[in-house]
Amino acid sequence: MGVRLYDSAWIVLRDFDTPQQVRKDPRNPAIFNVAGFQYDIDGHAFRRTETVPEIMQMLSLAEARDLGLSTQYTAPRSISL
């Protein structure tokens, strides 16, 4: 499955009951944190030696909204807008 992760996206992981939100790692912009796992921008394990749950689906904005999930980007506290 071809995905491009981005900060604040919602994805469905294999064996998880609820969608999980993607967050860019504040210490390394090449890492995306999801449910305690680390992915690269293409949805693969950031560290090839680690196993991460497969990304089954990336939710569209409409799908996230329909599920009552936040579709608004919230900047980390370390970034002031």
Buried (B, 14 or more C-beta within 10 A) or exposed (E): EEBEBEBBBBBBBEEEEEBBBBBBBEEEEEBBBBEEBBBBBEBBBBEEEEEBBEBEEBBEEEBBEEEEBEBEEEEEEEEEE
